[in-house]
Amino acid sequence: MSQYKKVAFYTLGCKLNFSETSTIARNFEGQGFAKVDFTDNPDIVVINTCSVTENADKKCRQIVKKASKINPNVFVVMIGCYAQLKPQEIANINGVDLVLGANEKFNILDHIDNLEKKDVAKIENKNIKETKDFIPSFSFGDRTRSFLKIQDGCDYFCTFCTIPLARGKSRNASIKETIKEAEKIAKTDIKEVVLTGVNIGDFGQRGKETFFDLIKKLDKIDGIDRYRISSIEPNLLTNDIINFVHTSNKFLPHFHIPLQSGSDNLLKKMRRKYLTDLYANRVKQIKDNNPDTCIGVDVIVGFPGETKEEFNKTITFLKNLNISYLHVFTYSERANTTAKKMSDAVPLNSRRGRSKQLQILSNKKRRAFYESQIGKTKNVLWEGEENEGIMYGFTENYVKVKTAFNQKLVNQIQTVKLTEIDRDGVVKIEPI
């Protein structure tokens, strides 16, 4: 195939997908393809799909249609969670040429013999039980940070989730192999690494190596200034991890801990592996160590059986919890999940109303957290994007800040004083 062919990528969903897309893109470039923007008339488009977002089918159709408008002969490859879960549904989308499941996506070039449009999309999709390999990945392209995939798959079967069906069993490379990937990032000018996976706290699956062992080794790598832990289950967030992050110079005081519900009844129905007491204990332990730590929380609203009373338990629990912001997900039925078969469905308008209530609470929590930081000295990593003469960055504890754009500050860590919250909710600073 001509080395002058152009390839573009479109990624839906999580940070894990972004790290995998970036690795697949480097594989293409290694074979002589030119990576171009989605709008730059590519010969081939790779769309990395997600099954968590609502209307996945509709979103995929829109992207394929957009790609076909740019180039009617573009060869369209669909990969990712949705492609594993519903390959035939994706293959039926007009314009799709190739659908690859979880086992096949990293060997994408082996499945492309030519770039001729297909009358019927070709599907290469094995049963998820056959997906046992762990393929390391990290994102590269954003000068400021990289998403490093340290784990894949999940052995938990929460009643609302399709991820184990889309990504298979929990698995990872050895610590030694993971460190090699991190060292590749350390050789670039990237300053911050975000550790990603499906269930990163399950690293090692209770074997000889653990997530705690991994972060202790990562902490010693020269050339990486900052690490963030993207999301970790409360039952896997041990005191050892919490205390280590508190004393580390590189692991930042920022945790994202999924809660899903403040009702113990619903947590049991969801088949979560903790109750609210344990969750509150984790938050207290973190804040006792360092009150400035940022804590983000995932919450699902409208799960079957979430009566007004159960929802109010979530509201009350979150109001009393010393957290910084929420990620709110409105429950939607997923095929092949236990929750879909449950009675007591919550009406859609109630789900949307509750979602708005939690968004308002999230805004209040974030504002209160930002206000608690005013007057303090923090270290900001500045991002490269300019918006009307302004540049943005994040402190170590994930406060979003802004200043007048200065090219010399891009990808630099600067010590600043947080001065006031502007009208747009972003914090102004003074250099120190």
C-alpha positions, 0 to 999 in steps of 0.5 A: 500500500502506498506510503503516501496514504493519509489516515485520520482518527476520531475517538469517542469516550474515555481517556483509555480510548485516547491512549489506544488511538494514539498508539494505533496512530503511531503504528500507522505512521510507522508503516508510512501513513501520514496522520492528518486531521479528520477534515483533511481529505483522508484515505482512511478513517479509524473511529474508536467507539464507546459503549458508555455514552448514550446514543452510540449508534446515532453518534457513529452514524453522524461521524461516518456520514461526516467522513463520507462527505469529506471524501466519498471514497474514504475507507472507514474502520470502526474499532472500540467497545461498541464495535466489540459489543454490537459489530453487526449493528455497526457493520450496517451503518452505510459507509463502514468498511471494516469492523474490528473487535477488542482482540483485533484492533491493535493489528488493524494494519493486518486486516487492511488489504486495500482501501477499496470501498466494500459493498458489505462491511467486513467483521473481524470480531472474536468472543471477548473471552478470547481477549487475553493479551494486554497491549500497552498504550500511551497518548502522545501529541498533547505536549502537556500530558500523556494518558498511560494505559496501565490496565484493561478489562474488568472482573467486576460485573456491576449490574449497569455496565457492559465494559466486561463484555466489551473489554474482557477480563482485568489484565495488565503488563508487569510493572517492569514493562509498564515502567518501560512505557513510562520511560518512553514518555519521560524522553519527551517534553511531556510534563504530566502523566495520567494513569488510565485503565478500566479498573486501575486499582485492580492492577495485578489482580491480587497477585504478587504485584499491586497498584501500590507497588507500581506507583512507588516505582513510577515515582522514581522515574526521572523526566516525569514531573507529575502523575494523576490517578484518573479514577480508582474504585473506593474499595481498592483505594487503600490507606497505603495508596492515600498516604503515599500520594500525600508524601509523594512529590510527583503524585498529585493531590487529586483523586477521582473516586466513583460513588454511583449512589449515596443509597446503600440499597442501590449500591447493593442493587448495582452490585458495587463492592462497597457501601457509603460508610467505606466511601465516606471513610476514604474521603475523610482519610484523604482530607485528613492528610491534605485538606487541599486535595481535590476529590471528584465523584461519579454518580448515576441518577435514575437507576431502577428502584431509585425512588425520590427517597433513595435519590434524596439519600444521595443528595444528602450524602453528597452535600455532607461529603467534603468533595470538589466536583461531580461527574453525573451520568443519567442511567440508560438501559444497556443490552445484556446487563442485569439492570435492564431486566429490573423492574421499578424503572425511573421515568425519563423526565425524573432522571433528567430532573435529578441529573440537573439537581446534581449538576447544580450541586456539583457547581456549588461544590466546585465553587466552594472548593475553589473559594477555599483555595483563594490566597494559596500558593500553587504550581500550575502546568500551563496548556498550549491553547490560546482563547481570546488572548487567554491561556489556561492551566491546572494546579496540582490539585486540579483548580483551573486557572487562567492568565494572559497568553504567553508562549514562553509559559506553554508546557511550563510549571509555574508557582502562582498565588490564586487571587480570585474566581472570575465570572466564568468560574476560572481562577485568576492568578499572580506569579510568585 
